[in-house]
Amino acid sequence: MVLVTAALAVAVVVVNGLWRPARNVITIVHEAGHALIAVLVGRRLSGIRLHSDTSGVTVSRGRPDGPGMVCTALAGYVAPSLLGLGFAALLGTDRVTALLVTCALLLFAVLIMVRNVYGVVTVVATGAVLFAVSWFATDEIQAAFAYLITWFLLLGGVRPVAELQTKRRRGHARDSDADQLARLTGAPGFFWVGSFALINLGALVLAAGWLLL
């Protein structure tokens, strides 16, 4: 089951026709990462918007620079992979129910902060799939679904970083998280893209060790 769900997750991430709709889940977690850190560092969260091109934006109010803003900008691209790492730890102790409950709480928290129709529809649709599996599926299917979610977050956290650098190279992402971090810290945007990649690949390798051994 572990290998089959890993292969399915690879297919979803690699095949563009599957990746495009599935990427909305990565965007939900990405924006949730921004929102969570913004709240933890004392910023005032205004709302989240999810767009049909699978992009998103989280708006918070507070000091426009400093460590809190740096942490908030840093959180988005690493959130899916770090959540996947946490889920791998839960699966390592057979806590499938805890994983599904965490997913439900995350979706609910995002839903109450979403400020556009497409965002609401996306979160509700994702929640409907989660509810159907949690309520109607057998224990074996729930476990397979939990592994699939975990692999998808781990693998799906890597591809957006590569896409980000491609857009930056073409001059299409001047307000990306990496470029915001460059302005906030003075370190070049490529440094931050590389940091995202190292964190996400590290989470993937560590989690894969837990899941496969």
C-alpha positions, 0 to 999 in steps of 0.5 A: 500500500505504501509503494502503490500510494507513493506511485499514485502521488508521483503520477499526480504530481508529474502528469500535468492534467492531474497536477492542475486540479490537485495543486489547489490542495497544495495552495490551500496548505501554502496559504494556511502556512502563511496564515498560521505563522502570521497569527503566531508572530502577532500579525492580524490576519485579514483573509485568504484568497484562492484563485482559479489559476491555483495561486493564492494570497494571504493578507495580514496586517502588522509591521511590514518588515522584521523577523515576524514578516520574514517568518510569515513570507518563509512559511508558504512554500515549505508548509506542504512538505513540513505538513507531509513530514508531520503526517508521516510521523503520525502514520509511523505510529498508525494514527490514521484518525489523527491525520484525518482529523488534522486535515479536517481542522486545517480545512475548517480554519482556512474556510472561515478565513477565505474571502472569495467564492472560488476559494470557498468552493475549493475548500468545501470540495476538498472537505467533501472528499475528506468527509466521504472517505472518513465517514463511508470508507473502510479502515483500509481505504482510509489508511490508503487515503492517508498515505496518499495525502502524505506522499502528495504533500511531500512530493507536491511541495517540491514541484511548486519551488521549481515552477517558482524559479522558472517564473522568476527566470522569465520575470513573471514572479516579481512579488513572489515569496522569494522576492519578498524575502529578498527585499526583507533580508537583502539575501537574493531571491535565488537563495530563498528558492534554494532554501525552499528546495532544501527544506522540502527535499529534506522533508521528503527524504526523511519522511520517505525513510519513515514510511518505507522502512 
